[in-house]
Amino acid sequence: MTRGVHFAITEEQRKKLESQDSDEARINYVQEGIEEEWDEEHLVQTDKAWDAIHRCLSDFPPDTPWFYPMDPEDGAYALPEDHGEYPLKLCVLGGNRIMDDESQYFIRLIPPEAVPDIAAALAPIDEKAMREKYFAHCKGAWPDYGEEDAEYTWAYFTELRDFFARMAGNGRAIIFTASQ
């Protein structure tokens, strides 16, 4: 699994991303345009904790290691947008699909009008609540599941929560990116 990053993008960047005519072109635009700029004021990294954060915020079913259809021999899957409630489910993998094929790379877009709702929903989540969600929804997803990973997830969650609070109301869409 690779590292996740949330970028708050301008309207111009959003239009350019959405105008790309293929998954490859969208990935290239993100990597060569948005990522290369690396505007630290408008991004947050969630490292590999993005997966657990998504599972926690979207009340994901346990024992589902995959986010896209897989051969049952490889384990169970659940589509990321099929679980949870607005607005928390949008935070990582619940935004609008930008890619036709997400088996290698995710780009999900959160519209600017949803960002304040997400920030408000994230604000009251404390460590106790996040730990409860972690142990309920991340079981069976990966080998690192456990106490140390729960602490790692909490640390990155706090950074993500702070990012959404800073971005709320600034008019920017947010994209989440990660390669598989």
Backbone as ProteinMPNN parsed JSONL, in Angstrom:
{"seq_chain_A": "MTRGVHFAITEEQRKKLESQDSDEARINYVQEGIEEEWDEEHLVQTDKAWDAIHRCLSDFPPDTPWFYPMDPEDGAYALPEDHGEYPLKLCVLGGNRIMDDESQYFIRLIPPEAVPDIAAALAPIDEKAMREKYFAHCKGAWPDYGEEDAEYTWAYFTELRDFFARMAGNGRAIIFTASQ", "coords_chain_A": {"N_chain_A": [[0.842, -1.172, 0.0], [0.435, 2.247, -0.679], [1.376, 5.631, 0.115], [-1.005, 8.036, 1.159], [-2.347, 11.175, 0.079], [-3.962, 14.243, 0.63], [-5.058, 16.911, -1.293], [-5.866, 20.304, -1.411], [-7.356, 21.809, -3.959], [-7.289, 24.333, -6.541], [-9.99, 25.976, -8.329], [-9.324, 26.143, -11.012], [-7.398, 24.077, -11.238], [-9.06, 21.937, -10.629], [-10.897, 21.962, -12.792], [-9.118, 21.445, -14.878], [-8.183, 18.887, -14.169], [-10.583, 17.393, -14.295], [-11.096, 17.627, -16.98], [-9.381, 15.971, -18.32], [-8.83, 13.266, -20.584], [-8.454, 10.554, -20.08], [-7.646, 7.888, -17.763], [-4.87, 7.636, -17.48], [-3.997, 10.173, -18.337], [-5.16, 11.739, -16.329], [-3.811, 10.817, -14.043], [-1.195, 11.569, -14.776], [-1.53, 14.362, -14.855], [-2.103, 14.91, -12.138], [0.293, 13.977, -10.926], [2.333, 15.423, -12.271], [1.495, 18.015, -12.264], [-0.146, 18.893, -9.941], [1.006, 17.43, -7.686], [3.754, 17.883, -8.092], [3.98, 20.616, -7.646], [3.584, 20.748, -4.912], [2.247, 22.195, -2.702], [2.487, 23.022, 0.362], [0.85, 24.341, 2.194], [-1.642, 23.68, 1.393], [-2.079, 20.909, 1.563], [-2.141, 17.588, 2.984], [-0.497, 14.815, 4.31], [-1.311, 11.404, 4.686], [0.053, 9.14, 4.911], [0.298, 5.648, 5.173], [-1.887, 5.339, 6.697], [-4.265, 6.192, 5.66], [-5.989, 4.223, 4.721], [-6.994, 2.839, 7.023], [-8.163, 5.05, 8.258], [-10.178, 5.702, 6.428], [-11.759, 3.361, 6.62], [-12.582, 3.519, 9.295], [-14.042, 5.973, 9.378], [-16.066, 5.499, 7.599], [-17.517, 3.426, 8.587], [-16.787, 0.816, 7.798], [-17.121, -2.593, 6.677], [-15.715, -5.2, 8.682], [-12.983, -7.49, 8.002], [-12.629, -7.219, 5.231], [-10.408, -6.927, 3.005], [-10.036, -5.616, 0.518], [-10.716, -2.882, -1.781], [-11.943, -2.985, -4.208], [-13.489, -5.052, -6.723], [-12.541, -8.426, -6.325], [-11.1, -11.683, -6.898], [-12.685, -14.194, -5.072], [-10.946, -15.98, -3.832], [-8.792, -14.409, -3.165], [-9.612, -12.897, -1.084], [-12.162, -11.007, 0.685], [-14.064, -8.174, -0.564], [-15.131, -4.739, -0.467], [-16.839, -2.049, -1.839], [-15.579, 1.228, -1.627], [-17.272, 3.523, -1.551], [-19.72, 2.587, -0.8], [-20.36, 2.458, 1.867], [-21.039, 3.873, 5.085], [-21.953, 7.209, 6.229], [-22.969, 10.444, 5.061], [-21.35, 13.308, 6.282], [-18.918, 12.07, 6.736], [-18.132, 9.759, 5.308], [-17.136, 10.751, 2.954], [-14.583, 11.68, 3.37], [-12.098, 10.308, 2.73], [-12.085, 8.005, 0.703], [-14.624, 8.353, -0.293], [-15.352, 10.422, -1.898], [-16.14, 11.927, -5.132], [-15.647, 9.723, -7.846], [-12.834, 9.873, -9.91], [-11.304, 8.396, -11.526], [-11.621, 5.844, -14.003], [-10.737, 3.24, -13.682], [-9.766, 1.984, -10.734], [-7.922, 0.187, -9.776], [-5.187, 0.477, -9.683], [-4.613, 3.08, -8.931], [-5.891, 5.711, -6.958], [-7.953, 8.524, -7.308], [-9.879, 10.688, -5.783], [-12.478, 13.063, -5.55], [-13.541, 15.69, -3.531], [-16.151, 17.861, -3.347], [-16.043, 21.465, -2.977], [-18.16, 22.515, -1.429], [-18.771, 20.497, 0.37], [-16.664, 20.333, 2.126], [-16.686, 22.045, 4.527], [-18.727, 20.683, 5.939], [-17.582, 18.168, 6.35], [-15.369, 18.913, 7.916], [-16.683, 19.859, 10.224], [-17.9, 17.484, 11.092], [-15.7, 15.881, 11.638], [-14.443, 17.2, 13.761], [-15.445, 16.62, 16.498], [-14.497, 14.029, 16.961], [-12.792, 12.063, 19.075], [-9.832, 10.507, 20.542], [-10.62, 8.15, 21.872], [-13.075, 7.473, 20.625], [-12.171, 7.113, 18.001], [-10.427, 4.949, 18.3], [-12.244, 2.942, 19.056], [-13.715, 2.737, 16.7], [-11.645, 1.945, 15.0], [-10.926, -0.659, 15.976], [-13.302, -1.948, 15.521], [-13.792, -1.766, 12.74], [-11.492, -2.225, 11.207], [-10.462, -4.707, 11.542], [-8.999, -7.623, 10.248], [-8.173, -6.517, 7.858], [-5.5, -6.041, 7.172], [-2.113, -7.188, 7.819], [-0.839, -5.642, 9.825], [-2.694, -4.831, 11.674], [-3.722, -3.788, 14.849], [-2.718, -2.71, 18.16], [-0.435, -0.935, 17.903], [-0.758, -0.039, 15.251], [-3.227, 1.201, 15.492], [-2.553, 3.43, 17.049], [-0.835, 4.739, 15.262], [-2.664, 5.279, 13.201], [-4.385, 7.045, 14.575], [-2.643, 9.224, 15.007], [-2.174, 10.2, 12.371], [-4.808, 10.711, 11.675], [-5.451, 12.929, 13.296], [-3.945, 14.938, 12.077], [-5.198, 15.023, 9.581], [-7.78, 15.787, 10.336], [-7.229, 18.357, 11.339], [-6.367, 19.559, 8.953], [-8.742, 19.567, 7.36], [-10.237, 21.325, 8.931], [-8.769, 23.68, 8.577], [-9.113, 24.038, 5.82], [-11.809, 24.364, 5.452], [-14.389, 26.21, 4.065], [-12.777, 27.675, 2.319], [-13.257, 27.513, -0.345], [-12.046, 25.67, -1.999], [-11.881, 22.582, -3.747], [-11.167, 19.251, -2.637], [-8.817, 16.778, -3.327], [-8.188, 13.321, -2.937], [-5.407, 11.228, -3.141], [-3.8, 8.156, -3.964], [-1.647, 5.48, -4.753], [-2.011, 2.036, -5.685]], "CA_chain_A": [[0.0, 0.0, 0.0], [1.238, 3.456, -0.76], [1.024, 6.761, 0.945], [-2.103, 8.873, 0.71], [-2.216, 12.62, 0.219], [-5.105, 15.086, 0.31], [-4.671, 18.215, -1.823], [-6.931, 21.287, -1.64], [-6.995, 22.315, -5.286], [-8.011, 25.507, -7.031], [-11.024, 25.691, -9.323], [-8.62, 25.922, -12.281], [-6.839, 22.719, -11.185], [-10.179, 20.987, -10.68], [-11.384, 21.908, -14.169], [-8.109, 20.784, -15.708], [-8.216, 17.465, -13.818], [-11.811, 16.787, -14.804], [-11.118, 17.676, -18.444], [-8.476, 14.97, -18.882], [-9.649, 12.291, -21.314], [-8.16, 9.16, -19.746], [-7.058, 7.69, -16.438], [-3.432, 7.936, -17.572], [-3.852, 11.631, -18.395], [-5.502, 12.27, -15.008], [-2.677, 10.513, -13.164], [-0.082, 12.435, -15.172], [-1.803, 15.737, -14.411], [-1.922, 14.97, -10.687], [1.697, 13.798, -10.57], [3.218, 16.426, -12.852], [0.964, 19.349, -12.024], [-0.518, 19.147, -8.547], [2.004, 16.905, -6.749], [5.05, 18.522, -8.298], [3.919, 21.936, -7.009], [3.683, 20.41, -3.486], [1.823, 23.374, -1.952], [2.342, 22.48, 1.723], [-0.252, 25.001, 2.882], [-2.902, 23.102, 0.917], [-2.038, 19.448, 1.495], [-1.811, 16.816, 4.179], [-0.168, 13.416, 4.032], [-1.844, 10.445, 5.657], [0.924, 7.976, 4.814], [-0.493, 4.437, 4.92], [-3.033, 5.359, 7.606], [-5.485, 6.572, 4.937], [-6.853, 3.05, 4.601], [-7.693, 2.668, 8.296], [-8.999, 6.23, 8.486], [-11.398, 5.538, 5.629], [-12.569, 2.289, 7.196], [-13.177, 4.018, 10.534], [-15.011, 7.042, 9.149], [-17.202, 5.04, 6.784], [-18.104, 2.241, 9.221], [-16.517, -0.233, 6.83], [-17.253, -3.941, 7.238], [-14.437, -5.865, 8.977], [-12.594, -8.661, 7.198], [-12.704, -6.907, 3.797], [-9.125, -6.281, 2.708], [-9.946, -4.957, -0.791], [-11.66, -1.812, -2.101], [-12.463, -3.176, -5.561], [-13.806, -6.484, -6.891], [-11.421, -9.366, -6.352], [-11.427, -13.105, -6.881], [-12.921, -14.574, -3.674], [-9.768, -16.659, -3.279], [-7.863, -13.386, -2.687], [-10.204, -12.219, 0.063], [-13.401, -10.262, 0.468], [-13.935, -6.77, -0.895], [-16.294, -3.868, -0.327], [-16.573, -0.802, -2.541], [-15.417, 2.263, -0.596], [-18.352, 4.5, -1.478], [-20.963, 1.92, -0.423], [-20.514, 2.358, 3.321], [-20.949, 5.096, 5.865], [-22.935, 8.283, 6.107], [-22.484, 11.786, 4.764], [-20.253, 13.65, 5.393], [-17.672, 11.373, 7.069], [-17.748, 8.79, 4.284], [-16.454, 11.451, 1.861], [-13.277, 12.174, 3.797], [-10.954, 9.689, 2.048], [-12.442, 7.328, -0.551], [-16.029, 8.49, -0.615], [-15.593, 11.519, -2.817], [-16.469, 11.557, -6.498], [-14.639, 8.974, -8.601], [-12.218, 10.575, -11.037], [-10.692, 7.341, -12.339], [-12.477, 4.756, -14.465], [-10.174, 2.011, -13.116], [-9.049, 2.326, -9.503], [-7.146, -0.95, -9.281], [-3.786, 0.861, -9.515], [-4.461, 4.459, -8.442], [-7.112, 6.406, -6.543], [-8.12, 9.975, -7.247], [-11.258, 10.977, -5.387], [-12.676, 14.499, -5.429], [-14.542, 16.169, -2.587], [-16.514, 19.209, -3.776], [-15.772, 22.469, -1.938], [-19.303, 22.735, -0.531], [-18.806, 19.428, 1.377], [-15.506, 20.44, 3.022], [-17.08, 22.484, 5.876], [-19.503, 19.621, 6.598], [-16.621, 17.148, 6.8], [-14.603, 19.499, 9.033], [-17.544, 19.877, 11.412], [-18.123, 16.104, 11.539], [-14.44, 15.346, 12.164], [-14.018, 17.93, 14.959], [-15.68, 15.996, 17.808], [-13.977, 12.659, 17.084], [-11.626, 12.006, 19.962], [-9.034, 9.282, 20.42], [-11.404, 6.991, 22.328], [-14.033, 7.129, 19.567], [-11.436, 6.612, 16.835], [-9.942, 3.605, 18.645], [-13.388, 2.034, 18.984], [-13.992, 2.524, 15.281], [-10.531, 1.184, 14.436], [-11.009, -2.069, 16.349], [-14.531, -2.515, 14.959], [-13.882, -1.736, 11.283], [-10.23, -2.533, 10.514], [-10.115, -6.115, 11.783], [-8.892, -8.493, 9.086], [-7.858, -5.782, 6.63], [-4.065, -6.13, 6.864], [-1.353, -7.853, 8.886], [-0.383, -4.736, 10.885], [-3.822, -4.507, 12.543], [-3.459, -3.956, 16.266], [-2.512, -1.544, 19.018], [0.534, 0.007, 17.319], [-1.368, 0.542, 14.063], [-4.287, 2.103, 15.96], [-1.878, 4.671, 17.439], [-0.364, 5.325, 14.004], [-3.861, 5.798, 12.545], [-4.831, 8.208, 15.334], [-1.72, 10.342, 14.757], [-2.456, 10.769, 11.056], [-6.167, 11.235, 11.694], [-5.454, 14.277, 13.877], [-3.438, 15.842, 11.046], [-6.247, 15.144, 8.574], [-8.849, 16.581, 10.957], [-6.766, 19.748, 11.351], [-6.345, 20.015, 7.57], [-10.111, 19.899, 6.947], [-10.629, 22.531, 9.664], [-8.106, 24.813, 7.907], [-9.598, 24.189, 4.446], [-13.256, 24.612, 5.451], [-14.83, 27.524, 3.656], [-11.854, 28.411, 1.451], [-13.728, 27.396, -1.714], [-11.282, 24.691, -2.773], [-12.186, 21.148, -3.716], [-10.053, 18.439, -2.128], [-8.662, 15.445, -3.928], [-7.381, 12.329, -2.23], [-4.678, 10.388, -4.087], [-2.942, 7.075, -3.484], [-1.511, 4.394, -5.731], [-2.191, 0.72, -5.055]], "C_chain_A": [[0.889, 1.238, 0.0], [0.647, 4.575, 0.077], [-0.081, 7.614, 0.319], [-1.819, 10.339, 0.959], [-3.548, 13.265, -0.161], [-4.559, 16.434, -0.153], [-5.918, 19.087, -1.934], [-6.555, 22.004, -2.929], [-7.856, 23.518, -5.681], [-9.082, 25.075, -8.024], [-10.388, 25.413, -10.685], [-8.028, 24.508, -12.333], [-7.946, 21.677, -11.286], [-10.69, 20.828, -12.111], [-10.4, 21.176, -15.073], [-8.095, 19.278, -15.435], [-9.428, 16.783, -14.44], [-11.878, 16.786, -16.325], [-10.201, 16.65, -19.099], [-9.29, 13.825, -19.468], [-9.347, 10.826, -21.023], [-7.608, 9.089, -18.33], [-5.576, 8.055, -16.449], [-3.191, 9.441, -17.584], [-4.167, 12.271, -17.045], [-4.36, 12.027, -14.023], [-1.495, 11.42, -13.501], [-0.304, 13.868, -14.704], [-1.596, 15.864, -12.905], [-0.444, 14.91, -10.337], [2.589, 14.93, -11.062], [2.735, 17.858, -12.618], [0.776, 19.616, -10.544], [0.557, 18.669, -7.57], [3.333, 17.625, -6.873], [5.109, 19.902, -7.65], [4.112, 21.814, -5.494], [3.447, 21.635, -2.598], [1.494, 22.952, -0.519], [1.207, 23.113, 2.514], [-1.587, 24.339, 2.552], [-2.831, 21.591, 0.727], [-1.789, 18.854, 2.862], [-1.538, 15.386, 3.733], [-0.783, 12.536, 5.114], [-1.075, 9.129, 5.616], [0.063, 6.744, 4.495], [-1.728, 4.359, 5.822], [-4.337, 5.719, 6.898], [-6.486, 5.426, 4.875], [-7.673, 2.87, 5.884], [-8.615, 3.85, 8.583], [-10.294, 6.103, 7.691], [-12.316, 4.485, 6.244], [-13.282, 2.761, 8.461], [-14.294, 5.021, 10.264], [-16.228, 6.592, 8.345], [-17.835, 3.769, 7.337], [-17.991, 1.026, 8.312], [-16.668, -1.612, 7.454], [-15.872, -4.556, 7.536], [-14.201, -7.033, 8.021], [-12.822, -8.453, 5.698], [-11.418, -6.179, 3.401], [-9.09, -5.465, 1.419], [-11.039, -3.93, -0.996], [-12.246, -1.931, -3.507], [-12.65, -4.669, -5.771], [-12.563, -7.348, -7.079], [-11.965, -10.788, -6.472], [-11.615, -13.499, -5.411], [-11.753, -15.318, -3.031], [-8.765, -15.67, -2.687], [-8.414, -12.61, -1.492], [-11.422, -11.408, -0.33], [-13.105, -8.808, 0.099], [-15.239, -6.049, -0.579], [-15.939, -2.565, -1.032], [-16.569, 0.352, -1.537], [-16.586, 3.225, -0.464], [-19.667, 3.899, -1.003], [-21.24, 1.899, 1.076], [-20.389, 3.725, 3.965], [-22.013, 6.114, 5.516], [-22.233, 9.59, 5.755], [-22.36, 12.537, 6.084], [-18.972, 12.839, 5.631], [-17.212, 10.421, 5.975], [-17.008, 9.441, 3.117], [-14.978, 11.718, 2.139], [-12.088, 11.58, 3.04], [-11.399, 9.109, 0.7], [-13.91, 7.464, -0.945], [-16.352, 9.642, -1.537], [-15.919, 11.008, -4.213], [-15.315, 10.813, -7.16], [-14.137, 9.824, -9.762], [-11.661, 9.552, -12.026], [-11.75, 6.337, -12.78], [-12.053, 3.439, -13.83], [-9.323, 2.39, -11.911], [-8.174, 1.186, -8.989], [-5.668, -0.602, -9.071], [-3.602, 2.219, -8.839], [-5.826, 5.024, -8.085], [-6.947, 7.908, -6.751], [-9.599, 10.173, -6.94], [-11.375, 12.47, -5.112], [-13.822, 14.815, -4.481], [-14.892, 17.594, -3.012], [-16.347, 20.221, -2.641], [-16.929, 22.678, -0.962], [-19.409, 21.657, 0.546], [-17.695, 19.571, 2.423], [-15.894, 20.975, 4.407], [-17.89, 21.432, 6.642], [-18.577, 18.538, 7.146], [-15.842, 17.669, 8.002], [-15.421, 19.48, 10.318], [-17.772, 18.476, 11.968], [-16.867, 15.484, 12.136], [-14.087, 15.94, 13.532], [-14.274, 17.205, 16.28], [-15.091, 14.592, 17.985], [-12.703, 12.68, 17.913], [-10.936, 10.654, 19.819], [-9.825, 8.043, 20.833], [-12.359, 6.537, 21.225], [-13.321, 6.54, 18.35], [-10.912, 5.2, 17.102], [-11.074, 2.587, 18.573], [-13.719, 1.715, 17.535], [-12.899, 1.667, 14.643], [-10.714, -0.311, 14.734], [-12.289, -2.738, 15.845], [-14.462, -2.683, 13.442], [-12.611, -2.123, 10.526], [-9.779, -3.979, 10.691], [-10.082, -6.89, 10.461], [-8.519, -7.796, 7.788], [-6.391, -5.911, 6.227], [-3.314, -6.72, 8.056], [-0.956, -6.948, 10.047], [-1.48, -4.336, 11.866], [-3.44, -4.752, 13.991], [-3.167, -2.627, 16.946], [-1.574, -0.5, 18.4], [-0.051, 0.702, 16.087], [-2.506, 1.495, 14.435], [-3.69, 3.448, 16.376], [-1.385, 5.439, 16.213], [-1.538, 5.978, 13.26], [-4.349, 7.052, 13.255], [-3.94, 9.422, 15.042], [-1.998, 10.996, 13.405], [-3.883, 11.327, 10.966], [-6.186, 12.657, 12.236], [-4.936, 15.302, 12.87], [-4.491, 16.075, 9.963], [-7.402, 16.002, 9.094], [-8.472, 18.065, 10.975], [-6.755, 20.348, 9.946], [-7.751, 20.419, 7.111], [-10.603, 21.15, 7.675], [-10.026, 23.771, 9.002], [-8.696, 25.087, 6.526], [-11.085, 24.538, 4.372], [-13.552, 26.055, 5.058], [-13.887, 28.295, 2.753], [-12.212, 28.277, -0.032], [-12.982, 26.387, -2.573], [-11.878, 23.296, -2.641], [-10.964, 20.449, -3.123], [-10.021, 17.142, -2.901], [-7.829, 14.597, -2.979], [-6.72, 11.475, -3.29], [-3.876, 9.319, -3.346], [-2.816, 6.06, -4.612], [-1.594, 3.08, -4.975], [-0.912, -0.067, -5.15]], "O_chain_A": [[1.959, 1.255, 0.609], [-0.433, 4.457, 0.656], [-0.085, 7.873, -0.885], [-1.141, 10.704, 1.92], [-4.178, 12.882, -1.147], [-3.707, 17.028, 0.507], [-6.924, 18.653, -2.494], [-5.554, 22.72, -2.982], [-8.984, 23.686, -5.217], [-9.077, 23.939, -8.499], [-10.857, 24.55, -11.427], [-8.142, 23.823, -13.349], [-7.785, 20.655, -11.953], [-10.89, 19.711, -12.589], [-10.799, 20.384, -15.927], [-8.006, 18.481, -16.369], [-9.306, 15.716, -15.044], [-12.645, 16.016, -16.904], [-10.243, 16.48, -20.317], [-10.324, 13.451, -18.914], [-9.927, 9.943, -21.655], [-7.163, 10.09, -17.769], [-5.088, 8.71, -15.528], [-2.28, 9.93, -16.916], [-3.517, 13.24, -16.654], [-3.987, 12.92, -13.263], [-0.866, 11.977, -12.602], [0.621, 14.515, -14.214], [-0.98, 16.825, -12.445], [0.03, 15.712, -9.532], [3.501, 15.353, -10.353], [3.508, 18.805, -12.766], [1.455, 20.462, -9.963], [0.978, 19.437, -6.705], [3.968, 17.941, -5.867], [6.16, 20.315, -7.161], [4.73, 22.677, -4.871], [4.327, 22.053, -1.845], [0.362, 22.572, -0.223], [0.659, 22.481, 3.417], [-2.541, 24.422, 3.326], [-3.463, 21.053, -0.182], [-1.296, 19.519, 3.773], [-2.248, 14.828, 2.896], [-0.777, 12.879, 6.296], [-1.493, 8.132, 6.206], [-0.809, 6.81, 3.628], [-2.518, 3.42, 5.719], [-5.411, 5.567, 7.481], [-7.694, 5.644, 4.967], [-8.899, 2.763, 5.833], [-9.72, 3.669, 9.092], [-11.378, 6.363, 8.213], [-13.52, 4.706, 6.37], [-14.451, 2.439, 8.675], [-15.37, 4.928, 10.855], [-17.287, 7.218, 8.4], [-18.604, 3.106, 6.641], [-18.963, 0.306, 8.085], [-16.374, -1.788, 8.637], [-14.96, -4.438, 6.717], [-15.112, -7.49, 7.331], [-13.165, -9.393, 4.981], [-11.355, -4.951, 3.458], [-8.164, -4.672, 1.246], [-12.144, -4.065, -0.469], [-12.979, -1.043, -3.941], [-12.035, -5.472, -5.069], [-11.672, -7.042, -7.871], [-13.133, -11.052, -6.184], [-10.77, -13.162, -4.581], [-11.594, -15.284, -1.81], [-7.977, -16.032, -1.813], [-7.724, -11.745, -0.951], [-11.679, -11.156, -1.508], [-12.037, -8.281, 0.409], [-16.297, -6.663, -0.443], [-14.845, -2.035, -0.836], [-17.459, 0.44, -0.691], [-16.865, 3.7, 0.637], [-20.64, 4.63, -0.819], [-22.264, 1.367, 1.503], [-19.715, 4.615, 3.448], [-22.848, 5.907, 4.636], [-21.073, 9.811, 6.102], [-23.234, 12.39, 6.939], [-18.043, 12.906, 4.827], [-16.01, 10.292, 5.741], [-16.319, 8.75, 2.366], [-14.211, 11.96, 1.207], [-11.145, 12.311, 2.737], [-11.101, 9.692, -0.342], [-14.381, 6.76, -1.838], [-17.507, 9.823, -1.922], [-15.966, 9.8, -4.447], [-14.157, 11.216, -7.052], [-14.924, 10.417, -10.5], [-11.564, 9.824, -13.222], [-12.665, 6.017, -12.022], [-12.896, 2.614, -13.48], [-8.285, 3.038, -12.052], [-7.727, 1.238, -7.843], [-4.968, -1.316, -8.353], [-2.557, 2.481, -8.244], [-6.798, 4.84, -8.818], [-5.914, 8.482, -6.406], [-10.461, 9.853, -7.759], [-10.482, 13.071, -4.516], [-14.923, 14.281, -4.61], [-14.013, 18.455, -3.035], [-16.493, 19.868, -1.471], [-16.701, 22.986, 0.208], [-20.08, 21.879, 1.554], [-17.788, 18.98, 3.499], [-15.457, 20.396, 5.402], [-17.751, 21.307, 7.858], [-18.762, 18.053, 8.263], [-15.672, 16.957, 8.992], [-14.908, 19.126, 11.379], [-17.831, 18.296, 13.185], [-16.954, 14.653, 13.039], [-13.496, 15.257, 14.368], [-13.379, 17.177, 17.125], [-15.187, 14.027, 19.075], [-11.682, 13.235, 17.509], [-11.388, 9.779, 19.082], [-9.704, 6.995, 20.198], [-12.441, 5.346, 20.927], [-13.804, 5.585, 17.742], [-10.953, 4.349, 16.214], [-10.874, 1.478, 18.076], [-13.973, 0.562, 17.186], [-13.186, 0.775, 13.845], [-10.658, -1.133, 13.819], [-12.351, -3.964, 15.752], [-15.015, -3.644, 12.908], [-12.661, -2.329, 9.313], [-8.82, -4.417, 10.056], [-11.016, -6.818, 9.663], [-8.544, -8.417, 6.725], [-6.083, -5.89, 5.035], [-3.833, -6.745, 9.172], [-0.753, -7.44, 11.157], [-1.22, -3.575, 12.798], [-2.894, -5.804, 14.324], [-3.353, -1.559, 16.363], [-1.895, 0.688, 18.382], [0.143, 1.903, 15.905], [-2.717, 2.497, 13.751], [-4.267, 4.495, 16.081], [-1.512, 6.662, 16.151], [-1.415, 7.093, 12.754], [-4.696, 8.032, 12.595], [-4.445, 10.528, 14.851], [-2.05, 12.222, 13.312], [-4.127, 12.304, 10.258], [-6.877, 13.513, 11.682], [-5.441, 16.423, 12.819], [-4.654, 17.197, 9.485], [-7.934, 16.842, 8.368], [-9.297, 18.924, 10.664], [-7.095, 21.518, 9.77], [-7.929, 21.494, 6.539], [-11.32, 21.957, 7.084], [-10.695, 24.798, 8.88], [-8.772, 26.241, 6.104], [-11.562, 24.968, 3.322], [-13.024, 26.996, 5.651], [-14.154, 29.455, 2.441], [-11.544, 28.864, -0.883], [-13.266, 26.266, -3.765], [-12.319, 22.889, -1.566], [-9.864, 21.001, -3.114], [-11.045, 16.491, -3.107], [-6.907, 15.076, -2.318], [-7.376, 11.037, -4.235], [-3.35, 9.55, -2.257], [-3.776, 5.814, -5.342], [-1.29, 3.011, -3.784], [-0.85, -1.203, -4.68]]}, "name": "protein", "num_of_chains": 1, "seq": "MTRGVHFAITEEQRKKLESQDSDEARINYVQEGIEEEWDEEHLVQTDKAWDAIHRCLSDFPPDTPWFYPMDPEDGAYALPEDHGEYPLKLCVLGGNRIMDDESQYFIRLIPPEAVPDIAAALAPIDEKAMREKYFAHCKGAWPDYGEEDAEYTWAYFTELRDFFARMAGNGRAIIFTASQ"}
